[in-house]
């Protein structure tokens, strides 16, 4: 995987509509910047993200990139007909509500969901499959879902298996109690939230499990901390907004940006193999790639530790990796 990965929720019309041309341009920009890891899911735009990503990648050799998708939300035609009315904005996506999501971590459900994803992507295999947000379905996910992924890996339908969640506790259980290859942890190891430092990241280091970090901007607050910014897809609480503004001021004092610092912090932990950033346009991809390459002065990290904005045991860029 490339150290910077492309999250394709945005080109599935997350929050707002994106044209086919804009989606293609975003993926093309990612390729131009050397990004070769792409993540999607049926949940993103009711399959729109997978269709657009597959179409954009079709012109490139299959061995030149990796694709991950997710299982656990099976898509069924709305009302059994596919003629759903209204839109899917209640679930965060500006697409017609032609399908509904069914939480399904059964072995049969996982195979059916993956087969449908392969069809939308236009691929005969994907590199990684994650159990998608099994928070409230832990028993079924561990008893049925995970063994199904093991069988798919043994058959060569997928190369790596894992789980993707917005929490670290259950991901730590996957790392310790199963043979997952990789976990995707969103929003729980950032400049605002280092909760994964207490459980998931040390467990992954011990087991040799790869960690992909999603949500490095906590869904927007660390990209642009304003009163209307979102944190974990909701209105940012005032204390977190205040903390983000302090981080931004520190970054500016040291001649860098909060975005660059947020990405650099995520990439600095030795358990992390890739940082996953969502983008909906070529301009956003260009900016993320530029920020990812921007060095952050050591004095910035020193100030964060000295002022309590960052715990002393959180690795920062430039420190020797054990």
One Martini backbone bead per residue (centre of mass of N, CA, C, O) as a GRO file, in nm:
protein
  322
    1UNK     BB    1   0.098   0.034   0.018
    2UNK     BB    2   0.045   0.345   0.028
    3UNK     BB    3   0.087   0.591   0.266
    4UNK     BB    4  -0.134   0.717   0.085
    5UNK     BB    5  -0.489   0.711   0.086
    6UNK     BB    6  -0.801   0.662  -0.085
    7UNK     BB    7  -1.117   0.794  -0.008
    8UNK     BB    8  -1.450   0.712  -0.163
    9UNK     BB    9  -1.697   0.861  -0.034
   10UNK     BB   10  -1.709   1.133  -0.191
   11UNK     BB   11  -1.772   0.982  -0.479
   12UNK     BB   12  -2.060   0.896  -0.323
   13UNK     BB   13  -2.198   1.162  -0.219
   14UNK     BB   14  -2.098   1.300   0.034
   15UNK     BB   15  -2.352   1.533   0.116
   16UNK     BB   16  -2.270   1.576  -0.200
   17UNK     BB   17  -2.259   1.630  -0.522
   18UNK     BB   18  -2.093   1.435  -0.782
   19UNK     BB   19  -1.953   1.398  -1.065
   20UNK     BB   20  -1.811   1.186  -1.279
   21UNK     BB   21  -1.581   1.379  -1.357
   22UNK     BB   22  -1.488   1.450  -1.068
   23UNK     BB   23  -1.426   1.164  -0.978
   24UNK     BB   24  -1.215   1.099  -1.190
   25UNK     BB   25  -1.023   1.336  -1.118
   26UNK     BB   26  -0.957   1.241  -0.832
   27UNK     BB   27  -0.828   0.970  -0.909
   28UNK     BB   28  -0.618   1.087  -1.107
   29UNK     BB   29  -0.472   1.258  -0.895
   30UNK     BB   30  -0.386   1.028  -0.715
   31UNK     BB   31  -0.213   0.888  -0.924
   32UNK     BB   32  -0.020   1.126  -0.982
   33UNK     BB   33   0.076   1.115  -0.659
   34UNK     BB   34   0.111   0.786  -0.599
   35UNK     BB   35  -0.154   0.664  -0.542
   36UNK     BB   36  -0.242   0.293  -0.470
   37UNK     BB   37  -0.474   0.326  -0.251
   38UNK     BB   38  -0.821   0.206  -0.229
   39UNK     BB   39  -1.133   0.304  -0.068
   40UNK     BB   40  -1.446   0.131  -0.006
   41UNK     BB   41  -1.821   0.095  -0.025
   42UNK     BB   42  -2.152   0.027  -0.037
   43UNK     BB   43  -2.244   0.263   0.153
   44UNK     BB   44  -2.126   0.455  -0.065
   45UNK     BB   45  -2.389   0.554  -0.238
   46UNK     BB   46  -2.513   0.277  -0.300
   47UNK     BB   47  -2.242   0.199  -0.495
   48UNK     BB   48  -2.118   0.449  -0.641
   49UNK     BB   49  -1.824   0.438  -0.552
   50UNK     BB   50  -1.752   0.167  -0.682
   51UNK     BB   51  -1.820   0.237  -0.974
   52UNK     BB   52  -1.629   0.482  -1.003
   53UNK     BB   53  -1.366   0.351  -0.919
   54UNK     BB   54  -1.358   0.123  -1.127
   55UNK     BB   55  -1.364   0.306  -1.379
   56UNK     BB   56  -1.100   0.474  -1.312
   57UNK     BB   57  -0.905   0.205  -1.286
   58UNK     BB   58  -0.926   0.048  -1.565
   59UNK     BB   59  -0.660   0.188  -1.707
   60UNK     BB   60  -0.505   0.015  -1.501
   61UNK     BB   61  -0.310  -0.199  -1.371
   62UNK     BB   62  -0.394  -0.433  -1.137
   63UNK     BB   63  -0.093  -0.454  -1.005
   64UNK     BB   64  -0.070  -0.123  -0.928
   65UNK     BB   65  -0.308  -0.175  -0.715
   66UNK     BB   66  -0.528  -0.119  -0.434
   67UNK     BB   67  -0.834  -0.270  -0.294
   68UNK     BB   68  -1.096  -0.172  -0.071
   69UNK     BB   69  -1.365  -0.323   0.106
   70UNK     BB   70  -1.700  -0.396   0.238
   71UNK     BB   71  -1.879  -0.570   0.502
   72UNK     BB   72  -2.239  -0.569   0.648
   73UNK     BB   73  -2.378  -0.398   0.407
   74UNK     BB   74  -2.652  -0.486   0.248
   75UNK     BB   75  -2.800  -0.453  -0.067
   76UNK     BB   76  -3.142  -0.356  -0.130
   77UNK     BB   77  -3.412  -0.309  -0.276
   78UNK     BB   78  -3.648  -0.093  -0.256
   79UNK     BB   79  -3.934  -0.253  -0.179
   80UNK     BB   80  -3.828  -0.482  -0.392
   81UNK     BB   81  -3.785  -0.282  -0.678
   82UNK     BB   82  -3.588  -0.013  -0.703
   83UNK     BB   83  -3.818   0.244  -0.656
   84UNK     BB   84  -3.712   0.458  -0.484
   85UNK     BB   85  -3.777   0.732  -0.294
   86UNK     BB   86  -3.591   0.984  -0.277
   87UNK     BB   87  -3.321   1.001  -0.048
   88UNK     BB   88  -2.990   0.946   0.135
   89UNK     BB   89  -2.934   1.182   0.348
   90UNK     BB   90  -2.982   1.038   0.623
   91UNK     BB   91  -2.694   0.875   0.547
   92UNK     BB   92  -2.509   1.113   0.379
   93UNK     BB   93  -2.632   1.078   0.074
   94UNK     BB   94  -2.659   1.218  -0.264
   95UNK     BB   95  -2.894   0.986  -0.338
   96UNK     BB   96  -3.096   0.770  -0.447
   97UNK     BB   97  -3.337   0.549  -0.281
   98UNK     BB   98  -3.300   0.241  -0.426
   99UNK     BB   99  -3.178   0.141  -0.152
  100UNK     BB  100  -3.104  -0.079   0.121
  101UNK     BB  101  -2.971  -0.146   0.434
  102UNK     BB  102  -2.829  -0.459   0.558
  103UNK     BB  103  -2.743  -0.607   0.835
  104UNK     BB  104  -2.473  -0.853   0.747
  105UNK     BB  105  -2.264  -1.120   0.911
  106UNK     BB  106  -2.301  -1.349   0.741
  107UNK     BB  107  -2.175  -1.567   0.525
  108UNK     BB  108  -2.378  -1.516   0.297
  109UNK     BB  109  -2.381  -1.205   0.310
  110UNK     BB  110  -2.081  -1.164   0.245
  111UNK     BB  111  -2.075  -1.297  -0.033
  112UNK     BB  112  -2.295  -1.124  -0.163
  113UNK     BB  113  -2.162  -0.850  -0.115
  114UNK     BB  114  -1.895  -0.905  -0.263
  115UNK     BB  115  -2.009  -0.980  -0.539
  116UNK     BB  116  -2.140  -0.702  -0.586
  117UNK     BB  117  -1.879  -0.538  -0.566
  118UNK     BB  118  -1.729  -0.667  -0.802
  119UNK     BB  119  -1.934  -0.576  -1.012
  120UNK     BB  120  -1.903  -0.269  -0.967
  121UNK     BB  121  -1.581  -0.269  -1.004
  122UNK     BB  122  -1.478  -0.489  -1.220
  123UNK     BB  123  -1.373  -0.742  -1.046
  124UNK     BB  124  -1.218  -1.058  -0.928
  125UNK     BB  125  -1.074  -0.888  -0.697
  126UNK     BB  126  -0.962  -0.804  -0.373
  127UNK     BB  127  -0.730  -0.715  -0.133
  128UNK     BB  128  -0.949  -0.594   0.080
  129UNK     BB  129  -1.156  -0.692   0.366
  130UNK     BB  130  -1.407  -0.542   0.568
  131UNK     BB  131  -1.561  -0.517   0.854
  132UNK     BB  132  -1.845  -0.300   0.890
  133UNK     BB  133  -1.935  -0.188   1.173
  134UNK     BB  134  -1.982  -0.428   1.427
  135UNK     BB  135  -2.068  -0.312   1.705
  136UNK     BB  136  -2.386  -0.447   1.722
  137UNK     BB  137  -2.242  -0.743   1.591
  138UNK     BB  138  -2.026  -0.919   1.735
  139UNK     BB  139  -2.114  -1.213   1.745
  140UNK     BB  140  -2.155  -1.250   1.436
  141UNK     BB  141  -1.877  -1.149   1.342
  142UNK     BB  142  -1.708  -1.372   1.495
  143UNK     BB  143  -1.877  -1.637   1.423
  144UNK     BB  144  -1.926  -1.566   1.093
  145UNK     BB  145  -1.772  -1.340   0.946
  146UNK     BB  146  -1.476  -1.408   0.992
  147UNK     BB  147  -1.470  -1.703   0.878
  148UNK     BB  148  -1.555  -1.612   0.594
  149UNK     BB  149  -1.298  -1.451   0.536
  150UNK     BB  150  -1.102  -1.683   0.562
  151UNK     BB  151  -1.213  -1.840   0.320
  152UNK     BB  152  -1.166  -1.621   0.106
  153UNK     BB  153  -0.861  -1.615   0.145
  154UNK     BB  154  -0.807  -1.917   0.078
  155UNK     BB  155  -0.942  -1.878  -0.222
  156UNK     BB  156  -0.840  -1.577  -0.335
  157UNK     BB  157  -1.054  -1.340  -0.334
  158UNK     BB  158  -0.871  -1.245  -0.103
  159UNK     BB  159  -0.579  -1.120   0.074
  160UNK     BB  160  -0.716  -0.936   0.296
  161UNK     BB  161  -0.824  -0.910   0.640
  162UNK     BB  162  -1.082  -0.728   0.840
  163UNK     BB  163  -1.151  -0.419   1.022
  164UNK     BB  164  -1.387  -0.134   1.035
  165UNK     BB  165  -1.369   0.151   1.263
  166UNK     BB  166  -1.463   0.406   1.531
  167UNK     BB  167  -1.295   0.204   1.715
  168UNK     BB  168  -1.057   0.025   1.932
  169UNK     BB  169  -1.158  -0.213   2.108
  170UNK     BB  170  -1.258  -0.421   1.888
  171UNK     BB  171  -1.003  -0.415   1.720
  172UNK     BB  172  -0.829  -0.540   1.940
  173UNK     BB  173  -0.978  -0.808   1.942
  174UNK     BB  174  -0.909  -0.886   1.655
  175UNK     BB  175  -0.603  -0.888   1.693
  176UNK     BB  176  -0.596  -1.099   1.941
  177UNK     BB  177  -0.836  -1.329   1.834
  178UNK     BB  178  -0.725  -1.314   1.539
  179UNK     BB  179  -0.615  -1.328   1.171
  180UNK     BB  180  -0.571  -1.048   1.092
  181UNK     BB  181  -0.403  -0.820   0.874
  182UNK     BB  182  -0.608  -0.566   0.911
  183UNK     BB  183  -0.689  -0.231   1.027
  184UNK     BB  184  -0.954   0.019   1.044
  185UNK     BB  185  -0.903   0.340   1.194
  186UNK     BB  186  -1.140   0.595   1.280
  187UNK     BB  187  -1.052   0.884   1.473
  188UNK     BB  188  -0.850   0.736   1.717
  189UNK     BB  189  -0.581   0.881   1.571
  190UNK     BB  190  -0.516   1.204   1.663
  191UNK     BB  191  -0.479   1.532   1.765
  192UNK     BB  192  -0.766   1.480   1.939
  193UNK     BB  193  -0.733   1.145   1.937
  194UNK     BB  194  -0.551   0.881   2.142
  195UNK     BB  195  -0.699   0.604   2.221
  196UNK     BB  196  -0.529   0.387   2.048
  197UNK     BB  197  -0.267   0.402   2.230
  198UNK     BB  198  -0.379   0.196   2.464
  199UNK     BB  199  -0.444  -0.064   2.253
  200UNK     BB  200  -0.418  -0.110   1.941
  201UNK     BB  201  -0.124  -0.031   1.867
  202UNK     BB  202   0.031  -0.228   2.055
  203UNK     BB  203  -0.109  -0.486   1.951
  204UNK     BB  204  -0.018  -0.460   1.655
  205UNK     BB  205   0.282  -0.468   1.709
  206UNK     BB  206   0.287  -0.748   1.847
  207UNK     BB  207   0.132  -0.902   1.591
  208UNK     BB  208   0.176  -0.760   1.302
  209UNK     BB  209  -0.053  -0.555   1.244
  210UNK     BB  210  -0.205  -0.364   1.032
  211UNK     BB  211  -0.255   0.001   1.010
  212UNK     BB  212  -0.528   0.201   0.920
  213UNK     BB  213  -0.584   0.552   0.902
  214UNK     BB  214  -0.867   0.724   0.955
  215UNK     BB  215  -0.971   1.038   1.005
  216UNK     BB  216  -0.735   1.270   1.047
  217UNK     BB  217  -0.971   1.518   1.063
  218UNK     BB  218  -1.237   1.438   1.204
  219UNK     BB  219  -1.433   1.522   0.951
  220UNK     BB  220  -1.284   1.850   0.955
  221UNK     BB  221  -1.163   2.004   1.204
  222UNK     BB  222  -0.846   1.965   1.110
  223UNK     BB  223  -0.881   2.124   0.837
  224UNK     BB  224  -1.122   2.347   0.949
  225UNK     BB  225  -1.154   2.543   1.228
  226UNK     BB  226  -1.488   2.604   1.268
  227UNK     BB  227  -1.809   2.653   1.382
  228UNK     BB  228  -1.905   2.441   1.131
  229UNK     BB  229  -1.754   2.210   1.204
  230UNK     BB  230  -1.673   1.867   1.205
  231UNK     BB  231  -1.714   1.580   1.436
  232UNK     BB  232  -1.788   1.284   1.363
  233UNK     BB  233  -2.037   1.399   1.175
  234UNK     BB  234  -2.066   1.650   1.369
  235UNK     BB  235  -2.094   1.895   1.562
  236UNK     BB  236  -1.857   2.070   1.707
  237UNK     BB  237  -1.744   2.099   2.000
  238UNK     BB  238  -1.615   2.362   2.164
  239UNK     BB  239  -1.363   2.229   2.301
  240UNK     BB  240  -1.253   2.113   2.030
  241UNK     BB  241  -1.236   2.375   1.877
  242UNK     BB  242  -1.036   2.511   2.067
  243UNK     BB  243  -0.812   2.299   2.031
  244UNK     BB  244  -0.782   2.329   1.723
  245UNK     BB  245  -0.700   2.630   1.733
  246UNK     BB  246  -0.440   2.584   1.892
  247UNK     BB  247  -0.309   2.403   1.681
  248UNK     BB  248  -0.314   2.605   1.450
  249UNK     BB  249  -0.144   2.827   1.585
  250UNK     BB  250   0.108   2.655   1.621
  251UNK     BB  251   0.156   2.592   1.325
  252UNK     BB  252   0.188   2.888   1.231
  253UNK     BB  253   0.432   2.958   1.413
  254UNK     BB  254   0.597   2.709   1.250
  255UNK     BB  255   0.527   2.718   0.931
  256UNK     BB  256   0.256   2.556   0.915
  257UNK     BB  257  -0.005   2.313   0.911
  258UNK     BB  258  -0.265   2.137   1.033
  259UNK     BB  259  -0.280   1.927   0.808
  260UNK     BB  260   0.012   1.836   0.811
  261UNK     BB  261   0.017   1.752   1.111
  262UNK     BB  262  -0.211   1.542   1.105
  263UNK     BB  263  -0.072   1.349   0.902
  264UNK     BB  264   0.204   1.313   1.042
  265UNK     BB  265   0.103   1.190   1.303
  266UNK     BB  266  -0.028   0.935   1.190
  267UNK     BB  267   0.241   0.829   1.037
  268UNK     BB  268   0.442   0.796   1.295
  269UNK     BB  269   0.341   0.534   1.372
  270UNK     BB  270   0.470   0.207   1.357
  271UNK     BB  271   0.178   0.063   1.295
  272UNK     BB  272   0.151   0.242   1.046
  273UNK     BB  273   0.090   0.207   0.685
  274UNK     BB  274  -0.165   0.412   0.651
  275UNK     BB  275  -0.332   0.705   0.523
  276UNK     BB  276  -0.678   0.793   0.513
  277UNK     BB  277  -0.822   1.006   0.256
  278UNK     BB  278  -1.077   1.203   0.179
  279UNK     BB  279  -1.214   1.275  -0.160
  280UNK     BB  280  -1.394   1.481  -0.430
  281UNK     BB  281  -1.132   1.618  -0.561
  282UNK     BB  282  -0.853   1.726  -0.711
  283UNK     BB  283  -0.790   1.956  -0.512
  284UNK     BB  284  -0.793   1.783  -0.255
  285UNK     BB  285  -0.571   1.592  -0.340
  286UNK     BB  286  -0.350   1.797  -0.384
  287UNK     BB  287  -0.347   1.898  -0.093
  288UNK     BB  288  -0.290   1.632   0.056
  289UNK     BB  289  -0.025   1.568  -0.085
  290UNK     BB  290   0.121   1.827  -0.001
  291UNK     BB  291   0.087   1.794   0.309
  292UNK     BB  292   0.227   1.512   0.330
  293UNK     BB  293   0.513   1.647   0.226
  294UNK     BB  294   0.520   1.835   0.468
  295UNK     BB  295   0.720   1.953   0.689
  296UNK     BB  296   0.751   1.934   1.047
  297UNK     BB  297   0.862   2.095   1.298
  298UNK     BB  298   0.995   1.996   1.596
  299UNK     BB  299   0.891   2.244   1.766
  300UNK     BB  300   0.593   2.176   1.748
  301UNK     BB  301   0.598   1.914   1.919
  302UNK     BB  302   0.716   2.042   2.169
  303UNK     BB  303   0.484   2.234   2.227
  304UNK     BB  304   0.259   2.024   2.257
  305UNK     BB  305   0.387   1.886   2.502
  306UNK     BB  306   0.430   2.136   2.689
  307UNK     BB  307   0.098   2.212   2.667
  308UNK     BB  308  -0.081   1.932   2.646
  309UNK     BB  309  -0.168   1.858   2.334
  310UNK     BB  310   0.039   1.613   2.382
  311UNK     BB  311   0.148   1.322   2.454
  312UNK     BB  312   0.456   1.191   2.537
  313UNK     BB  313   0.390   0.885   2.402
  314UNK     BB  314   0.356   1.014   2.124
  315UNK     BB  315   0.455   0.978   1.826
  316UNK     BB  316   0.687   1.154   1.618
  317UNK     BB  317   0.841   1.296   1.387
  318UNK     BB  318   1.190   1.183   1.390
  319UNK     BB  319   1.166   0.947   1.558
  320UNK     BB  320   1.264   0.662   1.667
  321UNK     BB  321   1.186   0.341   1.575
  322UNK     BB  322   1.139   0.040   1.754
   0.00000   0.00000   0.00000
